[in-house]
Amino acid sequence: MAGAEQTFALLMKRWRAGEADAGDALVREVYDQLREVAGRYFRAESPDHTLQPTVILNDALVKLLGQHGSDWQDRHHFIAVAAL
């Protein structure tokens, strides 16, 4: 996982520097893991709800990446904030 941490840290640095493609790369790095977290949350929901994990996840990621002042410490911190 050290490689994933380093990759995330590098992408975060690039994103903070304003590189447009770094945000997309950040999402690709964590998307599958966050999709899994969202799925776990939704398994506990009533089966008749109309929300979908992918829609909620995409909305959360747009909001998170829109906060350029955010100071996530590492990949785990980012995922924890996104999971909230």
Secondary structure, 3 states (H helix, E strand, C coil): CHHHHHHHHHHHHHHHCCCHHHHHHHHHHHHHHHHHHHHHHHHCCCCCCCCCHHHHHHHHHHHHHCCCCCCCCCHHHHHHHHHC
